[in-house]
Amino acid sequence: MMPRVYHIDVHDLVRLASLKNVDSMSEPRERIMLPTPSTSHVPYERVYEPAEDSFLFLDTLSSESEKIFLQDYFNQPREGSTSKNSSTPLVVEIGTGSGVVLSFLHAHAKNILGRPDILTAGVDVNRFACKATTETLRAAELVQDIKGWSHGFYLGNILGDLTGFLKPGQVDLLIFNPPYVPTPELPQLPHKEAKTTTTYEDDSYLLSLSYAGGLDGMETTNRLLQSLPKILSCSRGCAYILLCAQNKPEKVREQIQSWGSGWAVETAGTIGKQGGWEKLQILRIWRTH
């Protein structure tokens, strides 16, 4: 069976987002340590467990430098508009796994992006990851609701491959923690309905989808990079993509720079020490016009 494909039109959902969000006066705005969403419910035997790469995303997105960038980038009027905050940003994570990164952005949108009125959605080829992400995000929402703090409007998690479920030009902020480990080959994408129970081999296969990156660890990432100019918003599209040293990050930067003057790329976060054989960094890729 082919993955389910849905097409999301952001403009039809902006009104719903405005009804969901409440900007509480009690929500903290000063520099604070933002809590990490709980993933204690996630079946780690078949869903990628938050690790060094996941936490690098949380640290990067909540860093002062990235908050300054994001709050400026997403609080400027879009092309053709004369007012700020005129369009609700759509935030999409590709390969959500446990959902810890998407839930972190969803719960702390006001602190990170400077506005709570964001739409969030995810996609993963692992149906157990889709279910886990929804549970993680709902738990994070509950924490925010209890405190009287705002959060985004969750559209759902889609079972599918990369960006095929999105209409062109609609993603404002894309997050991608790819399968980046170099491997002899890529595991085939799931083509059958997943069973409610799995064997050890099934679980190992599902986990391999989260880390096996093929040649140079870049086969899946290269497919995503090729789609960025099409799926990112034409006026304020931005993506954060994680790479390891074996992915040849400088070559990736050169590739993006070759797209032309309307694009920029820089390293937004890195793990300075060698973590085994991999050293991780997150590239920020964005439209400059």
Phi and psi restraints in degrees (value plus and minus 20) as a CYANA .aco file:
   2 MET   PHI     -91.6   -51.6
   2 MET   PSI     131.9   171.9
   3 PRO   PHI     -79.4   -39.4
   3 PRO   PSI     127.1   167.1
   4 ARG   PHI     -86.3   -46.3
   4 ARG   PSI     117.3   157.3
   5 VAL   PHI    -143.2  -103.2
   5 VAL   PSI     106.2   146.2
   6 TYR   PHI    -142.9  -102.9
   6 TYR   PSI     127.7   167.7
   7 HIS   PHI    -131.7   -91.7
   7 HIS   PSI     104.0   144.0
   8 ILE   PHI    -124.9   -84.9
   8 ILE   PSI     105.2   145.2
   9 ASP   PHI    -123.2   -83.2
   9 ASP   PSI      91.2   131.2
  10 VAL   PHI     -79.5   -39.5
  10 VAL   PSI     -60.8   -20.8
  11 HIS   PHI     -83.6   -43.6
  11 HIS   PSI     -48.8    -8.8
  12 ASP   PHI     -93.8   -53.8
  12 ASP   PSI     -33.1     6.9
  13 LEU   PHI    -130.4   -90.4
  13 LEU   PSI     -25.4    14.6
  14 VAL   PHI     -81.7   -41.7
  14 VAL   PSI     -60.7   -20.7
  15 ARG   PHI     -82.3   -42.3
  15 ARG   PSI     -60.4   -20.4
  16 LEU   PHI     -82.7   -42.7
  16 LEU   PSI     -60.1   -20.1
  17 ALA   PHI     -83.5   -43.5
  17 ALA   PSI     -59.3   -19.3
  18 SER   PHI     -87.4   -47.4
  18 SER   PSI     -48.7    -8.7
  19 LEU   PHI     -94.8   -54.8
  19 LEU   PSI     -48.2    -8.2
  20 LYS   PHI    -100.9   -60.9
  20 LYS   PSI     -54.8   -14.8
  21 ASN   PHI    -110.2   -70.2
  21 ASN   PSI     118.2   158.2
  22 VAL   PHI    -147.0  -107.0
  22 VAL   PSI     100.9   140.9
  23 ASP   PHI    -106.8   -66.8
  23 ASP   PSI      70.8   110.8
  24 SER   PHI     -92.2   -52.2
  24 SER   PSI     118.7   158.7
  25 MET   PHI     -87.7   -47.7
  25 MET   PSI     -40.0     0.0
  26 SER   PHI    -105.8   -65.8
  26 SER   PSI     -24.5    15.5
  27 GLU   PHI     -90.3   -50.3
  27 GLU   PSI     113.0   153.0
  28 PRO   PHI     -89.3   -49.3
  28 PRO   PSI     119.7   159.7
  29 ARG   PHI    -137.8   -97.8
  29 ARG   PSI     -34.0     6.0
  30 GLU   PHI     -95.0   -55.0
  30 GLU   PSI     152.8   192.8
  31 ARG   PHI     -88.3   -48.3
  31 ARG   PSI      98.8   138.8
  32 ILE   PHI    -157.5  -117.5
  32 ILE   PSI     144.8   184.8
  33 MET   PHI    -104.7   -64.7
  33 MET   PSI      91.1   131.1
  34 LEU   PHI     -97.3   -57.3
  34 LEU   PSI     112.6   152.6
  35 PRO   PHI     -87.8   -47.8
  35 PRO   PSI     124.4   164.4
  36 THR   PHI    -102.2   -62.2
  36 THR   PSI     111.9   151.9
  37 PRO   PHI     -79.2   -39.2
  37 PRO   PSI     124.5   164.5
  38 SER   PHI     -93.3   -53.3
  38 SER   PSI     116.4   156.4
  39 THR   PHI    -145.7  -105.7
  39 THR   PSI       6.5    46.5
  40 SER   PHI     -85.1   -45.1
  40 SER   PSI     -38.3     1.7
  41 HIS   PHI    -107.6   -67.6
  41 HIS   PSI     -27.2    12.8
  42 VAL   PHI     -97.4   -57.4
  42 VAL   PSI     112.6   152.6
  43 PRO   PHI     -98.9   -58.9
  43 PRO   PSI      70.3   110.3
  44 TYR   PHI     -85.9   -45.9
  44 TYR   PSI     -34.8     5.2
  45 GLU   PHI     -89.5   -49.5
  45 GLU   PSI     -36.3     3.7
  46 ARG   PHI    -156.2  -116.2
  46 ARG   PSI     -18.8    21.2
  47 VAL   PHI    -149.8  -109.8
  47 VAL   PSI     116.7   156.7
  48 TYR   PHI     -78.1   -38.1
  48 TYR   PSI     106.7   146.7
  49 GLU   PHI    -102.2   -62.2
  49 GLU   PSI     116.1   156.1
  50 PRO   PHI     -71.8   -31.8
  50 PRO   PSI     111.5   151.5
  51 ALA   PHI    -160.1  -120.1
  51 ALA   PSI    -182.0  -142.0
  52 GLU   PHI     -73.9   -33.9
  52 GLU   PSI     -61.3   -21.3
  53 ASP   PHI     -87.5   -47.5
  53 ASP   PSI     -61.0   -21.0
  54 SER   PHI     -80.7   -40.7
  54 SER   PSI     -65.7   -25.7
  55 PHE   PHI     -92.0   -52.0
  55 PHE   PSI     -46.0    -6.0
  56 LEU   PHI     -83.8   -43.8
  56 LEU   PSI     -57.9   -17.9
  57 PHE   PHI     -82.3   -42.3
  57 PHE   PSI     -65.5   -25.5
  58 LEU   PHI     -82.5   -42.5
  58 LEU   PSI     -64.1   -24.1
  59 ASP   PHI     -85.2   -45.2
  59 ASP   PSI     -59.8   -19.8
  60 THR   PHI     -88.1   -48.1
  60 THR   PSI     -69.6   -29.6
  61 LEU   PHI     -85.3   -45.3
  61 LEU   PSI     -48.0    -8.0
  62 SER   PHI    -118.3   -78.3
  62 SER   PSI     -15.4    24.6
  63 SER   PHI     -89.3   -49.3
  63 SER   PSI     133.2   173.2
  64 GLU   PHI     -80.6   -40.6
  64 GLU   PSI     -60.3   -20.3
  65 SER   PHI     -84.6   -44.6
  65 SER   PSI     -61.4   -21.4
  66 GLU   PHI     -94.8   -54.8
  66 GLU   PSI     -53.8   -13.8
  67 LYS   PHI     -84.0   -44.0
  67 LYS   PSI     -60.0   -20.0
  68 ILE   PHI     -81.4   -41.4
  68 ILE   PSI     -65.8   -25.8
  69 PHE   PHI     -82.2   -42.2
  69 PHE   PSI     -71.2   -31.2
  70 LEU   PHI     -85.3   -45.3
  70 LEU   PSI     -59.8   -19.8
  71 GLN   PHI     -88.6   -48.6
  71 GLN   PSI     -53.3   -13.3
  72 ASP   PHI     -93.0   -53.0
  72 ASP   PSI     -63.3   -23.3
  73 TYR   PHI     -86.3   -46.3
  73 TYR   PSI     -58.3   -18.3
  74 PHE   PHI    -123.4   -83.4
  74 PHE   PSI      -6.4    33.6
  75 ASN   PHI    -145.5  -105.5
  75 ASN   PSI       2.8    42.8
  76 GLN   PHI    -124.0   -84.0
  76 GLN   PSI     129.9   169.9
  77 PRO   PHI     -83.9   -43.9
  77 PRO   PSI     119.5   159.5
  78 ARG   PHI     -97.9   -57.9
  78 ARG   PSI     143.6   183.6
  79 GLU   PHI     -76.2   -36.2
  79 GLU   PSI     109.7   149.7
  80 GLY   PHI      69.6   109.6
  80 GLY   PSI     -20.9    19.1
  81 SER   PHI    -138.5   -98.5
  81 SER   PSI     128.8   168.8
  82 THR   PHI    -127.1   -87.1
  82 THR   PSI     -22.1    17.9
  83 SER   PHI    -137.6   -97.6
  83 SER   PSI     127.9   167.9
  84 LYS   PHI     -93.0   -53.0
  84 LYS   PSI     142.2   182.2
  85 ASN   PHI      36.0    76.0
  85 ASN   PSI      11.6    51.6
  86 SER   PHI    -100.2   -60.2
  86 SER   PSI     -34.4     5.6
  87 SER   PHI    -160.7  -120.7
  87 SER   PSI     110.2   150.2
  88 THR   PHI     -91.0   -51.0
  88 THR   PSI     105.5   145.5
  89 PRO   PHI     -90.7   -50.7
  89 PRO   PSI     120.0   160.0
  90 LEU   PHI    -119.5   -79.5
  90 LEU   PSI     100.0   140.0
  91 VAL   PHI    -128.8   -88.8
  91 VAL   PSI     103.8   143.8
  92 VAL   PHI    -145.8  -105.8
  92 VAL   PSI     111.1   151.1
  93 GLU   PHI    -127.2   -87.2
  93 GLU   PSI     108.6   148.6
  94 ILE   PHI    -115.3   -75.3
  94 ILE   PSI     105.7   145.7
  95 GLY   PHI      54.6    94.6
  95 GLY   PSI      46.7    86.7
  96 THR   PHI     -93.0   -53.0
  96 THR   PSI     -47.0    -7.0
  97 GLY   PHI      38.0    78.0
  97 GLY   PSI    -143.9  -103.9
  98 SER   PHI     -90.9   -50.9
  98 SER   PSI     -38.0     2.0
  99 GLY   PHI      69.1   109.1
  99 GLY   PSI     -12.4    27.6
 100 VAL   PHI     -85.6   -45.6
 100 VAL   PSI     -57.5   -17.5
 101 VAL   PHI     -93.8   -53.8
 101 VAL   PSI     -68.3   -28.3
 102 LEU   PHI     -81.8   -41.8
 102 LEU   PSI     -61.1   -21.1
 103 SER   PHI     -85.5   -45.5
 103 SER   PSI     -55.5   -15.5
 104 PHE   PHI     -82.6   -42.6
 104 PHE   PSI     -67.7   -27.7
 105 LEU   PHI     -85.5   -45.5
 105 LEU   PSI     -61.4   -21.4
 106 HIS   PHI     -81.4   -41.4
 106 HIS   PSI     -65.5   -25.5
 107 ALA   PHI     -94.6   -54.6
 107 ALA   PSI     -52.6   -12.6
 108 HIS   PHI    -133.8   -93.8
 108 HIS   PSI      10.6    50.6
 109 ALA   PHI     -77.4   -37.4
 109 ALA   PSI     -61.1   -21.1
 110 LYS   PHI     -84.8   -44.8
 110 LYS   PSI     -60.6   -20.6
 111 ASN   PHI     -91.4   -51.4
 111 ASN   PSI     -57.6   -17.6
 112 ILE   PHI    -108.6   -68.6
 112 ILE   PSI     -68.9   -28.9
 113 LEU   PHI    -117.1   -77.1
 113 LEU   PSI     -27.4    12.6
 114 GLY   PHI      60.0   100.0
 114 GLY   PSI      -9.9    30.1
 115 ARG   PHI    -178.7  -138.7
 115 ARG   PSI     118.8   158.8
 116 PRO   PHI    -109.6   -69.6
 116 PRO   PSI     -31.1     8.9
 117 ASP   PHI    -105.0   -65.0
 117 ASP   PSI      43.8    83.8
 118 ILE   PHI    -130.5   -90.5
 118 ILE   PSI     131.3   171.3
 119 LEU   PHI    -120.5   -80.5
 119 LEU   PSI     113.9   153.9
 120 THR   PHI    -142.5  -102.5
 120 THR   PSI     124.5   164.5
 121 ALA   PHI    -172.0  -132.0
 121 ALA   PSI     136.7   176.7
 122 GLY   PHI    -156.5  -116.5
 122 GLY   PSI     146.4   186.4
 123 VAL   PHI    -165.3  -125.3
 123 VAL   PSI     121.6   161.6
 124 ASP   PHI    -174.9  -134.9
 124 ASP   PSI     129.3   169.3
 125 VAL   PHI    -102.9   -62.9
 125 VAL   PSI     -29.8    10.2
 126 ASN   PHI    -121.8   -81.8
 126 ASN   PSI      94.2   134.2
 127 ARG   PHI     -85.8   -45.8
 127 ARG   PSI     -47.4    -7.4
 128 PHE   PHI     -88.5   -48.5
 128 PHE   PSI     -53.9   -13.9
 129 ALA   PHI     -88.3   -48.3
 129 ALA   PSI     -58.7   -18.7
 130 CYS   PHI     -80.2   -40.2
 130 CYS   PSI     -65.4   -25.4
 131 LYS   PHI     -85.3   -45.3
 131 LYS   PSI     -63.1   -23.1
 132 ALA   PHI     -83.0   -43.0
 132 ALA   PSI     -60.2   -20.2
 133 THR   PHI     -81.3   -41.3
 133 THR   PSI     -65.7   -25.7
 134 THR   PHI     -80.2   -40.2
 134 THR   PSI     -61.5   -21.5
 135 GLU   PHI     -87.0   -47.0
 135 GLU   PSI     -60.7   -20.7
 136 THR   PHI     -83.3   -43.3
 136 THR   PSI     -64.0   -24.0
 137 LEU   PHI     -87.8   -47.8
 137 LEU   PSI     -61.4   -21.4
 138 ARG   PHI     -84.9   -44.9
 138 ARG   PSI     -56.8   -16.8
 139 ALA   PHI     -85.1   -45.1
 139 ALA   PSI     -59.3   -19.3
 140 ALA   PHI     -86.7   -46.7
 140 ALA   PSI     -58.4   -18.4
 141 GLU   PHI     -80.9   -40.9
 141 GLU   PSI     -62.1   -22.1
 142 LEU   PHI     -81.2   -41.2
 142 LEU   PSI     -61.5   -21.5
 143 VAL   PHI     -80.6   -40.6
 143 VAL   PSI     -65.1   -25.1
 144 GLN   PHI     -83.4   -43.4
 144 GLN   PSI     -62.5   -22.5
 145 ASP   PHI     -83.3   -43.3
 145 ASP   PSI     -61.8   -21.8
 146 ILE   PHI     -81.5   -41.5
 146 ILE   PSI     -57.1   -17.1
 147 LYS   PHI    -101.7   -61.7
 147 LYS   PSI     -28.5    11.5
 148 GLY   PHI      57.1    97.1
 148 GLY   PSI       4.4    44.4
 149 TRP   PHI    -124.6   -84.6
 149 TRP   PSI     139.4   179.4
 150 SER   PHI    -102.1   -62.1
 150 SER   PSI     146.5   186.5
 151 HIS   PHI    -178.6  -138.6
 151 HIS   PSI     151.9   191.9
 152 GLY   PHI     -95.1   -55.1
 152 GLY   PSI    -195.1  -155.1
 153 PHE   PHI    -131.6   -91.6
 153 PHE   PSI      96.2   136.2
 154 TYR   PHI    -106.3   -66.3
 154 TYR   PSI     103.1   143.1
 155 LEU   PHI    -106.8   -66.8
 155 LEU   PSI     -45.6    -5.6
 156 GLY   PHI     108.5   148.5
 156 GLY   PSI     152.7   192.7
 157 ASN   PHI    -135.1   -95.1
 157 ASN   PSI     111.3   151.3
 158 ILE   PHI    -124.3   -84.3
 158 ILE   PSI     115.3   155.3
 159 LEU   PHI    -102.4   -62.4
 159 LEU   PSI      87.4   127.4
 160 GLY   PHI    -197.6  -157.6
 160 GLY   PSI    -198.8  -158.8
 161 ASP   PHI    -128.2   -88.2
 161 ASP   PSI      95.8   135.8
 162 LEU   PHI      32.4    72.4
 162 LEU   PSI    -145.9  -105.9
 163 THR   PHI    -124.4   -84.4
 163 THR   PSI      -5.6    34.4
 164 GLY   PHI     -82.3   -42.3
 164 GLY   PSI     -39.2     0.8
 165 PHE   PHI    -108.7   -68.7
 165 PHE   PSI     -22.4    17.6
 166 LEU   PHI    -124.2   -84.2
 166 LEU   PSI     126.2   166.2
 167 LYS   PHI     -97.5   -57.5
 167 LYS   PSI     131.1   171.1
 168 PRO   PHI     -80.5   -40.5
 168 PRO   PSI     123.4   163.4
 169 GLY   PHI      52.6    92.6
 169 GLY   PSI      -1.1    38.9
 170 GLN   PHI    -129.8   -89.8
 170 GLN   PSI     -33.6     6.4
 171 VAL   PHI    -106.4   -66.4
 171 VAL   PSI     102.3   142.3
 172 ASP   PHI    -108.4   -68.4
 172 ASP   PSI     -60.1   -20.1
 173 LEU   PHI    -156.5  -116.5
 173 LEU   PSI     101.0   141.0
 174 LEU   PHI    -136.5   -96.5
 174 LEU   PSI     115.7   155.7
 175 ILE   PHI    -138.4   -98.4
 175 ILE   PSI     113.6   153.6
 176 PHE   PHI    -164.2  -124.2
 176 PHE   PSI      90.9   130.9
 177 ASN   PHI    -124.6   -84.6
 177 ASN   PSI      72.9   112.9
 178 PRO   PHI    -101.6   -61.6
 178 PRO   PSI     150.6   190.6
 179 PRO   PHI     -92.5   -52.5
 179 PRO   PSI      82.8   122.8
 180 TYR   PHI    -131.2   -91.2
 180 TYR   PSI     -19.5    20.5
 181 VAL   PHI     -99.7   -59.7
 181 VAL   PSI     105.6   145.6
 182 PRO   PHI     -80.4   -40.4
 182 PRO   PSI     109.5   149.5
 183 THR   PHI    -159.2  -119.2
 183 THR   PSI     137.8   177.8
 184 PRO   PHI     -78.7   -38.7
 184 PRO   PSI     -51.3   -11.3
 185 GLU   PHI    -176.1  -136.1
 185 GLU   PSI     145.8   185.8
 186 LEU   PHI    -110.1   -70.1
 186 LEU   PSI     121.9   161.9
 187 PRO   PHI     -88.6   -48.6
 187 PRO   PSI     125.7   165.7
 188 GLN   PHI     -86.3   -46.3
 188 GLN   PSI     127.3   167.3
 189 LEU   PHI     -89.2   -49.2
 189 LEU   PSI     129.4   169.4
 190 PRO   PHI     -78.7   -38.7
 190 PRO   PSI     118.0   158.0
 191 HIS   PHI    -147.3  -107.3
 191 HIS   PSI     -17.9    22.1
 192 LYS   PHI    -146.7  -106.7
 192 LYS   PSI     139.9   179.9
 193 GLU   PHI     -80.2   -40.2
 193 GLU   PSI     111.3   151.3
 194 ALA   PHI     -89.5   -49.5
 194 ALA   PSI     127.0   167.0
 195 LYS   PHI    -100.5   -60.5
 195 LYS   PSI     134.3   174.3
 196 THR   PHI     -91.5   -51.5
 196 THR   PSI     -45.1    -5.1
 197 THR   PHI    -139.7   -99.7
 197 THR   PSI     129.2   169.2
 198 THR   PHI    -151.0  -111.0
 198 THR   PSI     135.9   175.9
 199 THR   PHI    -110.4   -70.4
 199 THR   PSI     153.2   193.2
 200 TYR   PHI     -79.7   -39.7
 200 TYR   PSI     -59.8   -19.8
 201 GLU   PHI     -85.8   -45.8
 201 GLU   PSI     -59.3   -19.3
 202 ASP   PHI     -81.5   -41.5
 202 ASP   PSI     -65.3   -25.3
 203 ASP   PHI     -83.7   -43.7
 203 ASP   PSI     -61.8   -21.8
 204 SER   PHI     -82.4   -42.4
 204 SER   PSI     -59.5   -19.5
 205 TYR   PHI     -83.5   -43.5
 205 TYR   PSI     -66.0   -26.0
 206 LEU   PHI     -80.9   -40.9
 206 LEU   PSI     -60.5   -20.5
 207 LEU   PHI     -87.0   -47.0
 207 LEU   PSI     -55.4   -15.4
 208 SER   PHI     -82.8   -42.8
 208 SER   PSI     -47.9    -7.9
 209 LEU   PHI     -82.8   -42.8
 209 LEU   PSI     -44.1    -4.1
 210 SER   PHI    -109.0   -69.0
 210 SER   PSI     -36.1     3.9
 211 TYR   PHI    -147.2  -107.2
 211 TYR   PSI     -45.9    -5.9
 212 ALA   PHI     -96.3   -56.3
 212 ALA   PSI      93.7   133.7
 213 GLY   PHI    -127.0   -87.0
 213 GLY   PSI     -17.5    22.5
 214 GLY   PHI      51.3    91.3
 214 GLY   PSI    -171.1  -131.1
 215 LEU   PHI     -77.7   -37.7
 215 LEU   PSI     103.9   143.9
 216 ASP   PHI      37.6    77.6
 216 ASP   PSI      -8.7    31.3
 217 GLY   PHI      49.3    89.3
 217 GLY   PSI      -2.4    37.6
 218 MET   PHI    -137.5   -97.5
 218 MET   PSI     -17.8    22.2
 219 GLU   PHI     -83.5   -43.5
 219 GLU   PSI     -63.6   -23.6
 220 THR   PHI     -94.2   -54.2
 220 THR   PSI     -61.8   -21.8
 221 THR   PHI     -81.7   -41.7
 221 THR   PSI     -59.4   -19.4
 222 ASN   PHI     -81.9   -41.9
 222 ASN   PSI     -58.3   -18.3
 223 ARG   PHI     -83.1   -43.1
 223 ARG   PSI     -60.7   -20.7
 224 LEU   PHI     -86.7   -46.7
 224 LEU   PSI     -63.9   -23.9
 225 LEU   PHI     -79.0   -39.0
 225 LEU   PSI     -59.8   -19.8
 226 GLN   PHI     -83.2   -43.2
 226 GLN   PSI     -47.8    -7.8
 227 SER   PHI    -109.2   -69.2
 227 SER   PSI     -33.4     6.6
 228 LEU   PHI     -76.4   -36.4
 228 LEU   PSI     -69.9   -29.9
 229 PRO   PHI     -78.6   -38.6
 229 PRO   PSI     -46.1    -6.1
 230 LYS   PHI    -103.7   -63.7
 230 LYS   PSI     -61.9   -21.9
 231 ILE   PHI    -113.4   -73.4
 231 ILE   PSI     -40.3    -0.3
 232 LEU   PHI     -95.4   -55.4
 232 LEU   PSI     126.6   166.6
 233 SER   PHI     -73.4   -33.4
 233 SER   PSI     118.2   158.2
 234 CYS   PHI     -90.1   -50.1
 234 CYS   PSI     -41.9    -1.9
 235 SER   PHI    -124.2   -84.2
 235 SER   PSI     -42.4    -2.4
 236 ARG   PHI    -175.5  -135.5
 236 ARG   PSI      18.5    58.5
 237 GLY   PHI     -93.7   -53.7
 237 GLY   PSI     114.4   154.4
 238 CYS   PHI    -163.7  -123.7
 238 CYS   PSI     121.9   161.9
 239 ALA   PHI    -156.4  -116.4
 239 ALA   PSI     124.2   164.2
 240 TYR   PHI    -136.8   -96.8
 240 TYR   PSI     100.8   140.8
 241 ILE   PHI    -148.8  -108.8
 241 ILE   PSI     111.3   151.3
 242 LEU   PHI    -110.9   -70.9
 242 LEU   PSI     120.3   160.3
 243 LEU   PHI    -154.5  -114.5
 243 LEU   PSI     135.2   175.2
 244 CYS   PHI    -130.9   -90.9
 244 CYS   PSI     151.3   191.3
 245 ALA   PHI     -79.2   -39.2
 245 ALA   PSI     -55.7   -15.7
 246 GLN   PHI     -90.5   -50.5
 246 GLN   PSI     -32.1     7.9
 247 ASN   PHI    -101.1   -61.1
 247 ASN   PSI     -22.9    17.1
 248 LYS   PHI      38.4    78.4
 248 LYS   PSI      44.9    84.9
 249 PRO   PHI     -76.0   -36.0
 249 PRO   PSI     -56.3   -16.3
 250 GLU   PHI     -83.9   -43.9
 250 GLU   PSI     -56.0   -16.0
 251 LYS   PHI     -86.2   -46.2
 251 LYS   PSI     -57.5   -17.5
 252 VAL   PHI     -84.7   -44.7
 252 VAL   PSI     -62.7   -22.7
 253 ARG   PHI     -81.1   -41.1
 253 ARG   PSI     -62.9   -22.9
 254 GLU   PHI     -82.3   -42.3
 254 GLU   PSI     -58.7   -18.7
 255 GLN   PHI     -81.1   -41.1
 255 GLN   PSI     -64.7   -24.7
 256 ILE   PHI     -88.5   -48.5
 256 ILE   PSI     -60.0   -20.0
 257 GLN   PHI     -82.4   -42.4
 257 GLN   PSI     -46.3    -6.3
 258 SER   PHI     -94.6   -54.6
 258 SER   PSI     -29.5    10.5
 259 TRP   PHI     -89.9   -49.9
 259 TRP   PSI     -38.6     1.4
 260 GLY   PHI     101.2   141.2
 260 GLY   PSI    -199.9  -159.9
 261 SER   PHI     -90.1   -50.1
 261 SER   PSI     -34.3     5.7
 262 GLY   PHI    -102.5   -62.5
 262 GLY   PSI     -15.6    24.4
 263 TRP   PHI    -147.2  -107.2
 263 TRP   PSI     130.1   170.1
 264 ALA   PHI    -158.3  -118.3
 264 ALA   PSI     135.3   175.3
 265 VAL   PHI    -167.7  -127.7
 265 VAL   PSI     119.4   159.4
 266 GLU   PHI    -175.4  -135.4
 266 GLU   PSI     142.3   182.3
 267 THR   PHI     -99.3   -59.3
 267 THR   PSI     101.2   141.2
 268 ALA   PHI    -115.7   -75.7
 268 ALA   PSI     -47.4    -7.4
 269 GLY   PHI    -177.1  -137.1
 269 GLY   PSI     131.4   171.4
 270 THR   PHI    -173.7  -133.7
 270 THR   PSI     134.1   174.1
 271 ILE   PHI    -119.2   -79.2
 271 ILE   PSI      90.6   130.6
 272 GLY   PHI     -88.4   -48.4
 272 GLY   PSI     -47.4    -7.4
 273 LYS   PHI    -113.6   -73.6
 273 LYS   PSI     135.3   175.3
 274 GLN   PHI     -92.9   -52.9
 274 GLN   PSI     102.0   142.0
 275 GLY   PHI    -122.1   -82.1
 275 GLY   PSI      70.8   110.8
 276 GLY   PHI      47.5    87.5
 276 GLY   PSI    -144.2  -104.2
 277 TRP   PHI    -120.3   -80.3
 277 TRP   PSI     -19.4    20.6
 278 GLU   PHI    -135.6   -95.6
 278 GLU   PSI     118.8   158.8
 279 LYS   PHI    -139.1   -99.1
 279 LYS   PSI     104.9   144.9
 280 LEU   PHI    -121.1   -81.1
 280 LEU   PSI     125.4   165.4
 281 GLN   PHI    -167.2  -127.2
 281 GLN   PSI     135.4   175.4
 282 ILE   PHI    -136.5   -96.5
 282 ILE   PSI     103.9   143.9
 283 LEU   PHI    -111.6   -71.6
 283 LEU   PSI     116.7   156.7
 284 ARG   PHI    -121.3   -81.3
 284 ARG   PSI     103.9   143.9
 285 ILE   PHI    -140.1  -100.1
 285 ILE   PSI     106.7   146.7
 286 TRP   PHI    -170.7  -130.7
 286 TRP   PSI     136.1   176.1
 287 ARG   PHI     -98.1   -58.1
 287 ARG   PSI     119.5   159.5
 288 THR   PHI    -123.7   -83.7
 288 THR   PSI     -17.5    22.5
